[in-house]
Amino acid sequence: MRRRRSEFEALADLVPKVLKDLGLDAPAGVLRIVDRWEEAVGPEIAAHCRPVSLRDGRLEASVDSSVWCQQLQLQLPQILEALREVFGDEAPTQLWFRVGSAT
């Protein structure tokens, strides 16, 4: 009896599954966000803040000063909405800022 060939799966659908199986989905997710960060948040915010990690839908971002950290905290709903516009269903659902190096 001959085996039926299975349907081909698109590489774009396969890669995220493989990354998840290898435990690399979070690093890959944050790299996608880093790549389009300035597009999502704008150049002014991107100059003072950068994403550093993503876990369970929570994005952690490093901010270059406590003043900017407070300012971004006030803009949190708008930033999350901008991320949803750019990343759709793959956007983080939470955002946490910490003072550190943003470069």
Contacts in CASP RR format, 6 or more apart in sequence:
PFRMAT RR
TARGET T0000
AUTHOR 0000-0000-0000
METHOD contacts of the structure
MODEL  1
MRRRRSEFEALADLVPKVLKDLGLDAPAGVLRIVDRWEEAVGPEIAAHCR
PVSLRDGRLEASVDSSVWCQQLQLQLPQILEALREVFGDEAPTQLWFRVG
SAT
16 25 0 8 1.000
16 28 0 8 1.000
19 25 0 8 1.000
19 28 0 8 1.000
26 53 0 8 1.000
26 54 0 8 1.000
26 55 0 8 1.000
29 54 0 8 1.000
29 90 0 8 1.000
30 51 0 8 1.000
30 52 0 8 1.000
30 53 0 8 1.000
30 54 0 8 1.000
30 59 0 8 1.000
32 87 0 8 1.000
32 90 0 8 1.000
33 40 0 8 1.000
33 51 0 8 1.000
33 54 0 8 1.000
33 59 0 8 1.000
33 83 0 8 1.000
33 87 0 8 1.000
33 92 0 8 1.000
34 50 0 8 1.000
34 51 0 8 1.000
36 86 0 8 1.000
36 87 0 8 1.000
37 46 0 8 1.000
37 50 0 8 1.000
37 51 0 8 1.000
38 46 0 8 1.000
39 86 0 8 1.000
40 79 0 8 1.000
40 82 0 8 1.000
40 83 0 8 1.000
40 85 0 8 1.000
40 86 0 8 1.000
40 87 0 8 1.000
41 49 0 8 1.000
41 79 0 8 1.000
41 82 0 8 1.000
41 83 0 8 1.000
42 82 0 8 1.000
45 72 0 8 1.000
45 75 0 8 1.000
45 79 0 8 1.000
47 102 0 8 1.000
48 63 0 8 1.000
48 64 0 8 1.000
48 65 0 8 1.000
48 68 0 8 1.000
48 72 0 8 1.000
48 102 0 8 1.000
49 61 0 8 1.000
49 62 0 8 1.000
49 63 0 8 1.000
49 64 0 8 1.000
49 68 0 8 1.000
49 72 0 8 1.000
49 97 0 8 1.000
49 102 0 8 1.000
50 61 0 8 1.000
50 62 0 8 1.000
50 102 0 8 1.000
50 103 0 8 1.000
51 59 0 8 1.000
51 60 0 8 1.000
51 61 0 8 1.000
51 62 0 8 1.000
52 60 0 8 1.000
52 61 0 8 1.000
52 62 0 8 1.000
53 59 0 8 1.000
53 60 0 8 1.000
54 60 0 8 1.000
54 92 0 8 1.000
57 92 0 8 1.000
57 93 0 8 1.000
57 94 0 8 1.000
58 92 0 8 1.000
58 93 0 8 1.000
58 94 0 8 1.000
58 95 0 8 1.000
58 96 0 8 1.000
59 83 0 8 1.000
59 92 0 8 1.000
59 94 0 8 1.000
59 95 0 8 1.000
59 96 0 8 1.000
60 96 0 8 1.000
60 97 0 8 1.000
60 98 0 8 1.000
61 72 0 8 1.000
61 95 0 8 1.000
61 96 0 8 1.000
61 97 0 8 1.000
61 98 0 8 1.000
62 97 0 8 1.000
62 98 0 8 1.000
62 99 0 8 1.000
62 100 0 8 1.000
62 101 0 8 1.000
62 102 0 8 1.000
63 69 0 8 1.000
63 72 0 8 1.000
63 97 0 8 1.000
63 98 0 8 1.000
63 99 0 8 1.000
63 100 0 8 1.000
63 102 0 8 1.000
64 99 0 8 1.000
64 100 0 8 1.000
64 101 0 8 1.000
64 102 0 8 1.000
64 103 0 8 1.000
65 99 0 8 1.000
66 99 0 8 1.000
68 102 0 8 1.000
69 97 0 8 1.000
69 98 0 8 1.000
69 99 0 8 1.000
72 79 0 8 1.000
72 97 0 8 1.000
73 97 0 8 1.000
76 95 0 8 1.000
79 95 0 8 1.000
80 91 0 8 1.000
80 92 0 8 1.000
80 93 0 8 1.000
80 94 0 8 1.000
80 95 0 8 1.000
83 91 0 8 1.000
83 92 0 8 1.000
83 95 0 8 1.000
84 91 0 8 1.000
END
